[in-house]
Amino acid sequence: MDSGRRYAGLACGMGAGALWGLVFLAPELVRDFTPLQLAIGRYLAYGLIALGLIAPRWNALRPQITLREWRSLGWLALAGNTLYYILLSAAVQTGGIAMTSLVIGFLPVAVTIIGSRDHGAVPLRMLAPSLLLCTAGAVCIGWQALGGSGRSSLIGLLCAIGALASWTAFAVGNARALARLDHVSAHDWNLLLGLVTGAQAVLLIPVSLMIDSTGYAPDQWLRFGAVSIGVAIFASIIGNALWNRMSRLLPLTMVGQMILFETLFALIYGFVWEARLPHPLECAAFGLVVASVLSCIAAHRRHAAIAVGA
């Protein structure tokens, strides 16, 4: 992997993390609404925007998408969007931004371990320092968040763990699907994912009405609509496009490490929302997470040098 592709991939990964970190704030901005309503609002907006953007190219794109691709889009939309965001919203509302960020911060460990089994991937033993640093950073965040906030309810923790499992499956499946589909651009794949996720959101509307029939004031609906549209544009459209571009530039083991940027930005946004500075343990976690990413990059450089030498 040449340095140009590596740095472009890193830039895309950082940009995606900065935008995805915003989704941790959304449940706090509209706490009156349920996690299911938040998911429906976000992904209805995502689906409508994707429909408008993909419509001019639909006739040319449709023949390239087989039944296998539609099936992949269905489960990826469920794992990486619908189910993930319902669980994440529930975790934020019951356990707080910091605790949720902590659990999601373990995504790089899970994805990197799975990616290390791919043919030609960097061996897990070479990634051990990066994984240890990542784990140490997550422990620091957890020690501070779980020990000091008093909001680490069992329900929130279980929802965060469920979100972790759901997004791990998505990250691996999406990277492999993009590697297989060289005839479909990353941007078009993102828009197709938006169409399928939007369809899932429509199907969930009756479920939401049966579960919660609470009436909301007009200003609450306006705030809900603004947050849903904002998250759809910045996180689902632009953030996903950057992530898909990165997934084609970097190997899966590095893709896992890039998820750390989402954790970092989510914590920063959380500190701003709570109007406080990070505690010493949280500062230490930032340093450890950054060191983990740099260690992973160094491991890939060594692996590439060994491969060239062989």
C-alpha positions in Angstrom: 0.0 0.0 0.0 1.6 3.3 -1.1 1.8 6.3 1.2 -0.6 8.3 -0.9 -3.5 5.8 -0.5 -2.7 5.4 3.2 -2.8 9.1 4.0 -5.9 9.6 1.8 -7.6 6.7 3.7 -6.6 8.2 7.0 -8.1 11.6 6.1 -11.3 10.0 5.0 -11.4 7.9 8.2 -10.9 11.0 10.4 -13.6 12.9 8.5 -16.1 10.1 8.9 -15.3 9.8 12.6 -15.9 13.5 13.1 -19.3 13.4 11.4 -20.3 10.1 13.0 -19.5 11.4 16.4 -22.5 13.7 16.0 -24.9 10.8 16.3 -24.0 10.4 19.9 -25.4 14.0 20.6 -28.7 13.5 18.7 -30.4 11.4 21.4 -29.5 14.0 24.0 -30.8 16.9 21.8 -34.2 15.2 21.5 -34.6 13.2 24.7 -38.4 13.4 24.5 -38.4 11.0 21.6 -37.8 7.2 21.8 -34.8 5.5 20.2 -37.1 3.9 17.6 -38.5 7.3 16.6 -34.9 8.7 16.4 -34.0 5.9 14.0 -37.1 6.3 11.9 -36.6 10.1 11.6 -32.9 9.9 10.7 -33.3 7.1 8.2 -36.5 8.5 6.5 -34.5 11.6 5.9 -31.5 9.6 4.7 -33.7 7.5 2.4 -35.4 10.5 0.8 -32.1 12.3 0.3 -30.5 9.2 -1.2 -33.5 8.8 -3.5 -33.2 12.3 -4.9 -29.4 11.9 -5.5 -29.6 8.5 -7.1 -32.7 9.0 -9.3 -30.8 10.5 -12.3 -28.5 7.4 -12.5 -31.1 4.8 -11.5 -31.7 3.3 -15.0 -27.9 2.8 -15.5 -27.3 1.6 -12.0 -30.2 -0.9 -11.6 -28.9 -3.6 -13.9 -25.6 -3.8 -12.0 -27.3 -4.7 -8.7 -28.1 -8.4 -8.5 -30.3 -10.2 -6.0 -27.1 -11.0 -4.0 -26.3 -7.3 -3.7 -29.9 -6.4 -2.6 -29.7 -9.1 0.1 -26.3 -7.7 1.2 -27.8 -4.2 1.3 -30.7 -5.5 3.4 -28.7 -7.0 6.2 -26.1 -4.2 6.1 -28.8 -1.5 6.4 -30.2 -3.4 9.4 -26.9 -4.1 11.2 -25.1 -0.8 10.4 -28.0 1.6 10.5 -31.4 0.7 11.8 -30.6 -1.7 14.6 -27.3 0.0 15.5 -28.9 3.4 15.9 -31.8 2.2 17.9 -29.4 0.5 20.3 -27.0 3.4 20.4 -29.7 5.9 21.1 -31.1 3.8 23.9 -27.6 3.5 25.4 -27.0 7.2 25.3 -30.3 8.0 26.8 -30.0 5.5 29.7 -26.2 5.3 30.2 -24.8 8.6 28.9 -22.5 9.6 26.0 -19.3 8.7 27.8 -20.3 5.2 28.7 -21.6 4.5 25.2 -18.5 5.9 23.6 -16.4 3.6 25.8 -18.2 0.5 24.6 -18.2 1.5 20.9 -14.5 2.3 21.4 -13.9 -1.5 21.4 -15.0 -1.7 17.8 -11.4 -1.5 16.5 -10.4 -4.4 18.6 -13.2 -6.6 17.3 -12.8 -5.6 13.6 -9.1 -5.9 13.7 -9.2 -9.4 15.1 -11.6 -10.5 12.4 -9.7 -8.7 9.7 -6.4 -10.4 10.7 -7.8 -13.6 9.3 -8.0 -12.2 5.8 -5.5 -13.5 3.2 -2.4 -11.3 3.2 -3.5 -9.3 6.3 -1.0 -8.1 9.0 -0.6 -11.0 11.5 -2.3 -10.4 14.8 1.0 -10.7 16.7 2.2 -7.6 14.9 -0.9 -5.7 15.8 -0.7 -6.7 19.5 0.8 -3.3 20.6 -1.9 -1.4 18.9 -4.7 -3.5 20.4 -3.2 -3.2 23.8 -3.0 0.6 23.6 -6.6 0.6 22.3 -7.8 -1.5 25.2 -5.8 0.6 27.7 -7.5 3.8 26.3 -10.9 2.2 26.6 -10.2 1.2 30.2 -9.2 4.7 31.1 -12.4 6.1 29.6 -14.5 3.4 31.3 -12.9 4.0 34.7 -13.8 7.7 34.5 -17.2 7.4 32.9 -18.5 4.4 34.8 -17.0 5.4 38.1 -17.9 9.0 38.1 -21.2 9.6 36.3 -23.4 7.2 38.1 -25.5 6.6 34.9 -24.1 3.2 33.9 -27.4 1.3 34.1 -27.5 -2.3 33.1 -29.9 -1.6 30.3 -27.7 1.2 28.8 -24.6 -1.1 29.0 -26.4 -4.0 27.3 -27.7 -1.7 24.6 -24.2 -0.3 24.0 -22.8 -3.9 23.8 -25.5 -4.8 21.3 -24.6 -1.7 19.2 -21.0 -2.8 19.3 -21.9 -6.3 18.0 -24.2 -4.9 15.3 -21.7 -2.3 14.0 -18.8 -4.8 14.1 -20.8 -7.1 11.7 -21.6 -4.1 9.5 -17.9 -2.9 9.3 -16.6 -6.3 8.3 -19.5 -7.1 5.9 -19.5 -3.6 4.2 -15.7 -3.6 3.7 -15.8 -7.0 2.1 -18.9 -6.1 -0.1 -17.1 -3.0 -1.4 -14.0 -5.0 -2.2 -16.1 -7.5 -4.2 -18.2 -4.8 -6.0 -15.6 -3.0 -8.1 -18.3 -2.1 -10.7 -20.3 0.0 -8.1 -18.8 3.2 -6.8 -18.6 3.8 -3.0 -20.9 6.8 -3.4 -23.6 4.8 -5.2 -23.3 2.0 -2.7 -23.9 4.5 0.1 -27.0 5.8 -1.6 -28.3 2.3 -2.3 -27.8 1.6 1.4 -29.8 4.7 2.2 -32.7 3.6 0.0 -32.9 0.2 1.7 -32.6 1.8 5.2 -35.3 4.3 4.3 -37.6 1.5 3.3 -36.9 -0.2 6.7 -37.8 3.1 8.4 -41.1 3.2 6.7 -41.9 -0.4 7.8 -41.1 0.6 11.4 -43.6 3.5 11.5 -46.6 1.3 12.5 -44.5 -0.4 15.1 -43.5 3.0 16.6 -47.2 4.1 16.7 -48.2 1.0 18.5 -45.4 1.3 21.1 -45.7 5.0 21.8 -48.7 7.3 21.0 -47.3 10.3 23.0 -48.4 13.7 21.6 -45.6 16.3 20.9 -45.8 20.1 20.6 -45.0 21.7 17.3 -41.6 23.0 18.5 -40.6 19.5 19.6 -41.4 18.2 16.1 -39.4 21.0 14.5 -36.4 20.2 16.7 -36.8 16.5 16.0 -37.0 17.2 12.2 -34.0 19.4 12.2 -31.9 16.9 14.2 -33.0 14.0 12.0 -32.2 15.9 8.7 -28.9 17.1 10.1 -27.7 13.7 11.2 -28.9 12.2 7.9 -27.0 14.7 5.8 -23.8 14.9 7.8 -23.5 11.4 9.2 -25.4 9.1 6.9 -24.6 10.8 3.5 -21.3 12.6 3.9 -19.9 10.4 6.7 -20.8 7.1 5.1 -19.4 8.3 1.7 -16.0 9.1 3.4 -16.1 5.8 5.2 -16.8 3.8 2.0 -14.0 5.6 0.3 -11.6 4.8 3.2 -12.7 1.2 3.1 -11.4 0.9 -0.5 -8.1 2.6 0.3 -7.1 0.8 3.5 -7.0 -2.9 4.5 -9.6 -4.2 6.9 -7.2 -4.3 9.9 -6.7 -0.5 9.4 -10.4 0.1 8.8 -11.0 -1.2 12.3 -8.5 1.3 13.8 -10.1 4.2 12.0 -13.3 3.7 14.1 -11.4 5.1 17.0 -11.9 8.6 15.5 -15.6 8.3 16.0 -15.0 7.5 19.7 -12.7 10.5 20.1 -15.0 13.0 18.4 -18.0 11.6 20.3 -16.2 12.3 23.6 -15.2 15.8 22.5 -18.8 16.6 21.6 -19.9 15.1 24.9 -17.6 17.4 26.8 -18.8 20.4 24.9 -22.5 19.4 25.6 -21.7 19.0 29.3 -19.7 22.2 29.3 -16.7 20.7 31.0 -13.0 19.9 30.4 -11.9 16.2 30.2 -10.6 14.6 33.3 -7.0 13.4 33.6 -8.0 9.8 32.8 -9.9 11.0 29.7 -6.9 12.9 28.5 -4.8 9.8 29.0 -7.4 7.8 27.0 -7.1 10.3 24.1 -3.3 9.8 24.0 -3.6 6.0 24.1 -6.1 5.9 21.3 -4.0 8.1 19.1 -1.0 5.9 19.9 -3.0 2.9 19.0 -3.7 4.2 15.5 -0.1 5.3 14.9 1.1 1.8 16.1 -1.3 0.2 13.7 0.0 2.3 10.8 3.6 1.4 11.8 2.7 -2.3 11.8 1.3 -2.1 8.3 4.5 -0.4 7.1 6.7 -3.2 8.6 4.4 -5.8 7.1 4.7 -4.1 3.7 8.5 -3.9 3.9 8.7 -7.6 4.8 6.4 -8.5 1.9 8.5 -6.5 -0.5 11.7 -8.0 0.8 10.3 -11.5 0.5 
